[in-house]
Amino acid sequence: MFAEDSTMHASPGSLQPHSQSRRRMLGQTACGFGGLAASCLLAEQSRAAAVAARVRARRVIFLFMQGGPSHVDSFDYKPLLVRDNGRTLDVEDDRTIALKGAVQKKQLRLMGPRWKFRQHGTAGLWGSELFPELCGVLDDCVVVRSLRTEGISHGPATLFLHTGSTIQVRPSIGSWVSYGLGSGNAGLPAFVSITPSSGNGGARNYGSGFLPAIHQGTPLAAGKAALDAEPVKHLHNPLRTAADQERLLELIRGAERLQQAVRPDDAILDAEIASLELAWRMQGELGEVLDDAGETAETRRLYGIDRKETANFGRKCLMARRLAEAGVRFIQVTYGDNTANPAWDQHANIEKHGQHALATDRPCAGLIQDLKRRGLLDDTLVWFGGEFGRTPYAENNGTGRDHNPGGFTMLLAGGGLRSGIAYGSTDELGHRAVEKVVHMHDLHATILHLLGLDHERLTYRFAGRDFRLTDVHGRVIGDILA
């Protein structure tokens, strides 16, 4: 990889190699634009080869449940919360602490889980009737019950989940993976975000920040667009033949070469050139990946595409599997409704969780089952969860639950992890993570580790310092590795 400016250098032990200026590189390259594209591909292959010996997972599929599903209603069983349902007690109010910086206790009513719990599978892990299908695959999962994150509101917490920062513009985790590994298919991007939300960080949640722009996630059906309508705009031009488009591309390449002669060290221009070349290659690859007409009726049933309630999200999860098979490194699938109060955000009427679980449960479980039967789960990390959890008490003594960044649950499956285990715990009510606490920085460090990347060495020099996804924090959770 060539640096974004000729003075950039790698920190000691960094995965980022020493650089030379683009002016010198282009002057030594006979092929100009073609040489630049070839060098980028070779650099990606070199980075991938460098970490191959450490790889446990080759790809990640992140099933993002936007808004914060309730852990105490799903996978974190608290008998005391069941017993003391309706009891009023003094509770430290997270929102007051976050906004005013002072501890304030309020008289709040405990709310027991709205769905019944029982143990599942040979491992006997606890799960509720909210997610019956996911409960059926818990033997393939690690249930991390001791997550802790930053940010009490959706915007900061969602940004922290994706970028490791609540306010600063930083690269998203998918962009770091793209930077560290490159794509597994030269005709496809390394990072794809399926139906990302336009709110709570928007494009920053799949943005490349200060990394080269080529590492930004490629959105499929962004905003309110439907996946089955026009997932990628202008992928094909019906008014031009392939030969016409190739001639047009050659003309644009010529113009780009002229621009490079004038702006030899322009990072934005280089990103435009790389994006143009990728877009050209995608026309030959992505259309086939997006076409799921050849999938069997049984597979469609597995993802719930045959049912009205699950068809939409089921199609997204099936697309994620197809992208993973095709070589995309990091695929994010967002479940959300693009409103100010995203899907799982039930401050009132927590029973509405049932509607969202109905839409996502079968597709998520179907994805894990499909990957497993195809022999892909061993080297695919499936990551399920939201930006935070919910409180064990009723918000304002009503019918919903407030945000809870201090303790919540995520599911992880495949990708070199142990299976059928629960890791860590919250307190006896499910309010705070207290045992084997996993900060979001720790989860990020572990995901990179599974991909063969050292979170302390995967750095990028910007504004005079070396940045990384985990900032100056993070540890790999060794106890959950296979």
N, C-alpha and C positions, 0 to 999 in steps of 0.2 A: 504494500500500500504506500502511495506517495503522500507526503504530508500536505496539509492545506496551505501552508506557507513554508518558504524555504528555511526558515529559522526554527521550525518545530522539531522537537526531538523527543525521544522516548525516555521515560524514567528508568532507572536501573531495574532490571528484571522484568520490564514491561513486555507485554505481548506485541506492542506496537513497534515495528522495526524502524531503524534510522532511515531518514529520508534524503532524497536529493530533490533539486528544484525541477519543476515541470519544464522549464525552459531548456535545461540541459537534456532532460529525458527526451523531449520532442525533437531536439536538434539531432539526437543520436538515432532517432527512429525513422526508418525509411517509409513506413506505412502511414504515418500521421494518425488520423482518426482510427483506422483499423488497428494500428499498433497500440493505441491507448486502450481500446476495448479489449484487445487480447491481453494486455498487461493486467487489466483489472480482473479478468477471469483467472489468469495465472496466480495473481495474488490471493484470490479467494480460495483456489485449490491448495495453495501453499499453507494458508492459515488452517484450512480444514485438516490437512495432513499432519500439521504440527500437534493437533490435539487429539488425533484419532486414537492414540494409545490410552487416553484417559476417558474416552466416551462411554457413558452408560446409556444415555438417551441421544437419539439423533434428531429428535424434533419435539416440540411442545404444542399441545392444544389446550388453550386456556378458555374455559367456559365461564365467562364473566357474568355473574348474577348482579346486575346493577341495582343499587339501592340498599343492599344489606339484608339478606335473609336471616331469619332468627335461628340461632344455633340452639337455643333452649327449647325450640319447637321442632327440631329436626334430628340432630346427631349428638347433642350434649345432654344426656339424661341426668336430671337432678331430682332424686326422690324427695329431698327436703322441700324443693319448690312445689312439688305435687302436694305434699302434706300440708304446707303452709299457704296454699292458694287462698288469696283474699286477706291474709294477715297484713296489717299496717306496721311499718317500722321505719326508723330513721335511715335514710340512704344518702350517701354522698352524690350530689347532682353533677354528673359529668359536664353537662353543657355550661353550668355556672362556673365550674372550675376552668374550663377552656376559654370562656369569653371574659371572665372577670379576674382570673388568676387567683381566686380564693376558694377555699373549701366551704361549701355550704350544704347542710343536711336538710332534707325535706322529708315530710311524712308521706310515704308513698306505699301503695298497695301492691303486694306481690301478686303476680299473675302466673299461675301454673301453665304448663304446656297445653295448647288447645288440641293437640293430637296425641293419641296414646303411643307409648313407647313399648318396644319389646326387643329381645336379642335376636340376632340374625346370623345365619350361616354357621360354618364349623368354628369360626373364631368367636362367635357370640357377641359381636359388637352391637351396641345399642343404636337403634334408629326408630323414627316415628312413622306413623301412617301418612305423614305429609309427603314422604318420598318413598313409596313402596317399591318402585322399580330400582332406585339407587340402593335401597336397603338390600336388594337381591344380589348386588355385586360388591358388597362391603368386604367380602373375603379377598377381593382384588385390590383393596384400597388401604391407604394409610389415612386414618382420621386424625388430623392435627387439631386438638381441642384447646390449644393455649396460645392462639395468635394474639398479637398486640400490634397496633398501628398508630400512625399520627394523623391528626385531623378529626374533629368531631362532626364536621359538615361534609356533605357529599363531594363538593368540589375539591377541597384539599385532600381528603382521604382517597378519592379516586385517583388524583394525580400522584399521591404517594404510592399507591398500589402499583401504578404503571411506570413511574419514573424514579421513585425513591426520594422525591422532594414534594413538599406541599405547595410551594409558591414559585420556586425558580424554574426557568425553562431548562429542562434536562432531557436527554434522550430517553425514550421508552425502553422497557426491557427487551421488546422485540427488536428494536434498532440495535441495542447492544449485542444481541445474538447474531443479527445480520453482520455487524461489524466484526465480530469475533470469528464467525464461521463462514460467512458468505452463503449463497444459495446452494442447495443440493441439485439444482437443475438450472442450467444457464438460460433457459427459456422462461423462467418464472422468477418472481421476486423471492427473497429469503423470508419476508415478513408480510403476512396478509391479515387484514382485520375485516371480519365479516360483519356487516351492518353496524359499524361503530356509532355511538351516540354523538349527537352534536352538542350536548350539554356537559356540564361538570368536567371541564377541561377540553372537551371536543377533540380536535385534531392533535392536540398536545399528547393525548393518551396513546397515539400511535406515531408521534412525530419523532424526528431524528435529532432535535435539539441542535447542539453544536457539532454533532457528527456529520460527515459528508451526507448530503441530501439523498444520495442513492440508497441509504439505509432506512429511510422513512417507510413505514408500513404502507402497503397498497390497499386502499379501502375497496371492498366490494359492497355495492348498494349502500353507500353512506347516507346518513340522515334518515329520512323516512322512506327511501326507495325500497322497493320489494326485491328480494333476491331473485325471484323468478321473472321479473320484468326486464330490467336492464342492469345486471349486476356490475358491469364495467362499461362506462360510456365510451363510444367511439372505438370499440375494440376492432370492429370491421367497418369498412366504408363501402356500402353497396354501389356507390357511383364510380368506383375505380376497381380495376382488376388488380391482381397481385403484382403483375408485371408493371402496371402503371405506378403502383405504390412504391415498388422498388426503385423505379427511375426517380420518383419524387424524393425518396430517401437519399439517393446519391447526390441530388442537387443540394439537399439540406446539409449533407456531410461536407460538400465542397464549401458551402458558406461557413460552416463551423470551423473548417481548417483555416479559412481566412481570418476568422475571429480569433482563433488560437494564436495566430502569428502576431496579432495586435495585443492580445490579453493572455500571455502564456502561463501566468500563475493565478488565473481567476478560478476560484473554487466553485462559484456559482455556474460559470460556463461549463466547467468540467462535469458538474452534476447534471446539467441540462443534456450534455452529450451522452452521458451514461444512461440517463432516463430515456432518451430517444432510442438508443440502441436496445435497451431492455424492452421498450414498448414494441419495437419491431419484432423482437424474438417472441414476445408474448402472443402476438397475433397467430403464430404457428403452434403454440402450446396451450394457451389458456382456454381457448374455445372448446377443445376436447375435454379438458378437466371439468369445465362447467356443465358439460352435457352429460347428465346422469340417466339418459334414456335407457342405457343398457343395464341398469341395476335391476335385480330381480324383484318380483313382488314380495318375496319373503324378506329381503333386505329392507324394502320400503316399510313393511309392517314393523320390523325391528326398531326402526327410527320413529315410528308413529306417523309416517307420511300418509298413511291410509285413513287417518282420523282428523277431523276438523280442528280439534283442540290442540293437537301436537304437530300438525303438518308444517306450519311455518318454521318453528324452531328445529323440527326434525330434518327439514331440508337443509338448514344451515349446518347441522352436525354432520350430515352425510357429505356436504361439500367440504367440510373440514377434513374428513377422512380422505377424500379424493385428493385434496391439496397435499396432505401429508404423504400419501403414496407417491405423488408426483415430484416430491423433493423440497417442498416448502419447509423451512426450518421452524418458524413460529407462526401459529395460526391462532387468532383470537376470535371467539364467537361471542357476541354481546347479546344478552337478553335484557331488553329495556324498552321503554315506550317514548323516549325523547320528550319527556315533560319535565317541569321544574321539580316534581316529586317522582323520581324514577320508580320502576316497577315494584320492587320489594320494600318500598318505604312506607310501611303501614304504621303511621303514628296514631291512627284510629282504625278500628275494625281489622285486627290482626288476622281474622279468619280469611281475609282476602289473599293471604299467602297461599291458600288452597288453589285459587285460580291460577296463580303463577306456577305453582308446583305441577299442576295438571299439564301445563304447556311445556314444561322443561324436563320433567322426571324421566319419562320414557325415552326421549331423544338422547339425554345424557347417558343413561344406562345402556341404551342401544349402541351408542358409540363405543363404550368400553367393551361391550360384548363383541362387537364387530371387529374391533382392533385385535382382540384376543384370539378370535377364531381364525383371523388372517395371519397370525404370527407377528403382528405389528406392535402389540402392547408392550412387549419386553423392551423395545427401544423407542417407545413413544410415551412421553409424560403427559398425562391428562390431569389438568388442574381445574378444580371446581370451587367457586366461592365468590364472595362480594367484597366490597371495600371495608366493611366492618360488620358486626353482628347487631343484635338488639338487646335491650335491657330485660332483666327478669321481672321488673316491676312495670306496672301500667303507667304510661305517660299521663301526667295530670290526673291520675286515678281514673282514667277512661278505659277505652277498649283496645288501645294499641300499645306499641312499644317504641321507646326512643332509640337513638343511635347508641351503639356501644363499641367504641374502638379499643377498650381495655381488655376484652376477652371475647373470642369468637372462634369459629371452626371453619376449616377448609378440608376438602377431600383431595387426595393425590392418588394417582394410580399409574402403575407401569413404570417405564423409564429407569429401571435399575433400583427401584425402591423395594423394601420389604412389603409384604401384603398381609391383610387381615389383622392389623394392629391399630391401637389408639395410642397417640403420643401426647403427653402433657395433659393438664387439666385446669379448669377454672375453679373458683371457690365453690362452696357447697350450694350456692344459689345460681352460679353461672354468670356472675357479674364481672369478676376480674380473673385474668390468667395468673395462676399462682405456682404451678409446678411445671418445670421444663418449659419455661416461657419462650415462645418463638416470635421475635420481632419481625416485622416485614422485611427488614434488611437481612435477617437470617434466612428467610424463605427465598429471597432473591439470590443470596449467596449459594444456597443449596441447589436451586434450579440451574444456575450457571455451572456449578460443579458437576451435576449430572450430565451436562452437555460437554464436559471436558474442559471447561473454562474456569480459571482461577479468578475469583472476583477481585482479589487484591492486585492482580497483574493485568487484568483487562482494563487498561487505562487509555485516556485520550487527553493530550495536552491542549488546553484552551485557556486563554486569558492569563497565561503565565503559571498555570498549575495543572497537575495531572488529576483528572476527574475519573470517577468510576461509578457504576450503578449504586453501589452500597456506601458511597461517600467515604467515611473513615470508620465505618461500623461493619457489622455482619460476621456471622460464623456459619460454617457448614454444619447441618444437623446430622451428625454421623450416625446416630442411633436408628435413623429410619432408612439408611442405605442397605441394600441387599448384600 
